[in-house]
Amino acid sequence: MQRKIYDHILCKVPLLPCAKGGVLGSSPIDNSALHTNKAVVFKMDIAQCFPSIKPARVLAIFQSLGFGPEAAGLLTKLTTWRNELPQGVPTSNALTNLALVRVDWRISRACEIHGLTYSRWVDDLTVTGSLRLLKLRCMCQRIVQDEGFQLKPEKTKTELAHQRQTVTNFVVNTKVNLTREKRAAIKKEVKTAHGLGGDLSP
């Protein structure tokens, strides 16, 4: 039933271009590629994203899509569980994208004014651009909080060009690349799978 709700309703709702996660045809690489060669990478992560989206917000989403109170209420019951969005079901990422539309619009508008780039991979928000961004980080955080969401302080990070800059687990300093740790893990897996020893470096 949730798959049908996604296929026939949620995936047909247009989103802003900045929404990348949970969008057909979009990948973490596509998201990371938007943020290469930037002086500043500023990242935020929404705390308890799915649990923070309550049935009342989901009900409002379905009503905004034109469903009456009875139909919207039934759709809300089918897509929430224990007073929150459940993990790992087809509808949750799509409903998260719709719940964050105002966050996306407000940050995108600010970025457009100041010549910055913004994208969001589900609950991971990234803003990149010139050193001007350093003065606008607090504004971006306030927008998220104004819309009823909290941020993880430990995942609110600023990375400058002389540091390693990562977006959705890819290095983006000059081009999209795997992190050193990920490359090492892949080499180790290959060695284990094939019973190889020694260095696999070219």
C-alpha positions in Angstrom: 0.0 0.0 0.0 2.8 2.4 0.8 4.5 1.6 -2.5 1.2 2.5 -4.3 0.9 5.8 -2.3 4.5 6.6 -3.4 4.0 5.6 -7.0 0.6 7.2 -7.6 0.9 10.3 -5.3 4.1 11.3 -3.7 6.6 10.7 -6.6 4.5 12.9 -8.8 4.7 16.0 -6.6 7.4 18.4 -8.1 10.2 19.3 -5.7 12.7 22.1 -5.8 16.0 21.2 -7.7 18.0 21.3 -4.5 16.2 18.2 -3.1 18.4 15.2 -4.2 17.8 12.4 -1.7 14.9 10.1 -2.3 14.4 11.5 -5.8 14.3 9.2 -8.8 17.4 9.4 -11.0 19.5 11.3 -8.4 22.5 9.8 -6.6 24.9 10.9 -3.9 27.5 11.5 -6.6 25.1 14.0 -8.3 24.6 15.7 -5.0 28.3 15.9 -4.3 29.2 17.2 -7.8 27.3 20.4 -7.1 29.8 21.3 -4.5 33.3 20.8 -6.0 35.9 23.5 -6.1 34.3 25.7 -3.4 36.1 28.0 -0.9 33.7 26.9 1.9 31.6 23.8 2.5 29.0 24.2 5.2 27.1 21.1 6.3 24.1 20.6 8.6 22.3 17.5 9.6 18.7 17.4 11.0 18.5 15.6 14.3 16.0 12.7 14.5 14.6 13.7 11.1 12.0 11.0 10.6 10.9 10.9 14.3 10.5 14.7 14.2 7.9 14.6 11.4 4.7 14.0 13.3 1.3 12.8 11.9 0.0 16.4 12.1 2.6 17.6 9.6 2.0 14.6 7.4 -1.8 15.3 7.5 -1.1 18.9 6.4 1.1 17.7 3.5 -1.7 15.4 2.1 -4.3 18.2 2.6 -2.0 20.6 0.7 -2.0 18.1 -2.1 -5.8 18.4 -2.4 -7.1 15.5 -0.3 -10.1 16.0 1.9 -9.9 15.4 5.7 -11.1 11.8 5.5 -8.7 10.7 2.7 -5.8 12.7 4.2 -6.4 11.1 7.6 -6.3 7.6 6.1 -3.2 8.4 4.1 -1.5 9.7 7.2 -2.4 6.5 9.1 -0.9 4.4 6.3 2.4 6.3 6.2 3.1 7.0 9.9 3.8 4.6 12.7 3.9 5.3 16.5 3.6 9.0 16.0 6.4 9.4 13.4 7.6 8.5 10.0 8.9 4.9 10.0 12.4 4.1 8.7 12.9 2.0 5.6 9.5 2.3 3.9 8.9 3.7 0.4 6.9 6.8 1.5 9.2 8.3 4.3 11.9 9.9 2.1 9.2 11.5 -0.1 7.3 12.8 2.8 10.5 14.2 4.3 11.2 16.0 1.1 7.7 17.6 1.2 8.0 18.4 4.9 11.2 20.3 4.2 9.9 22.3 1.2 9.9 25.6 3.1 13.4 25.0 4.4 14.6 24.3 0.9 12.8 27.3 -0.5 14.1 29.7 2.1 17.7 28.5 2.0 17.7 28.3 -1.9 16.4 31.9 -2.1 19.1 33.2 0.3 21.8 31.3 -1.7 20.5 32.7 -5.0 20.8 36.2 -3.6 24.3 35.6 -2.3 25.7 33.5 -5.1 25.9 30.3 -3.1 25.0 26.6 -3.9 22.5 24.6 -1.8 21.4 21.0 -1.9 19.8 18.5 0.5 20.2 14.7 0.6 17.2 13.8 2.8 18.4 15.1 6.2 21.9 16.3 5.1 22.0 19.9 4.1 25.0 21.4 2.3 25.7 25.0 1.4 28.9 25.9 -0.5 30.5 28.9 -2.1 32.8 31.9 -1.4 34.1 33.1 1.9 30.9 35.2 2.1 29.2 32.0 3.4 31.1 32.3 6.7 28.9 35.2 7.6 25.7 33.4 6.5 26.0 30.1 8.4 23.9 31.3 11.4 21.1 32.4 9.0 21.0 29.0 7.5 20.7 27.3 10.9 18.0 29.7 12.0 15.9 28.9 8.9 16.0 25.1 9.7 15.0 25.9 13.3 12.3 28.3 12.4 10.6 25.6 10.4 10.4 23.3 13.4 13.5 21.1 13.0 16.6 20.8 15.2 20.2 20.3 14.0 22.9 17.9 15.3 25.7 20.2 16.7 28.3 17.5 16.1 27.4 17.4 12.4 27.3 21.1 11.8 30.6 21.6 10.1 32.5 24.1 8.1 35.3 22.9 5.8 37.6 25.3 4.0 39.5 24.7 0.7 42.8 23.8 2.5 41.0 21.1 4.5 39.4 17.9 3.3 35.9 18.8 2.1 33.3 16.1 2.0 29.7 16.0 0.8 27.5 12.8 1.2 30.7 10.8 1.9 32.6 12.0 -1.2 35.6 14.3 -1.3 34.8 17.4 -3.3 37.9 19.6 -3.1 38.7 19.5 -6.8 36.4 16.7 -8.1 34.1 14.0 -6.7 36.3 11.3 -5.3 36.1 8.5 -2.7 37.6 9.3 0.7 41.0 7.8 1.6 39.3 5.6 4.2 36.8 4.3 1.6 39.5 3.5 -0.9 41.4 1.6 1.7 38.3 -0.4 2.7 37.6 -1.3 -0.9 41.2 -2.5 -1.4 40.9 -4.6 1.8 37.7 -6.2 0.7 39.2 -7.0 -2.7 42.2 -8.6 -1.0 39.9 -10.7 1.3 37.6 -11.7 -1.5 40.4 -12.9 -3.8 42.9 -14.1 -1.1 45.4 -11.6 -2.3 48.3 -10.2 -0.4 50.6 -7.3 -0.9 49.9 -3.8 -2.2 47.1 -3.3 -4.8 48.2 0.2 -5.6 48.9 0.9 -9.3 
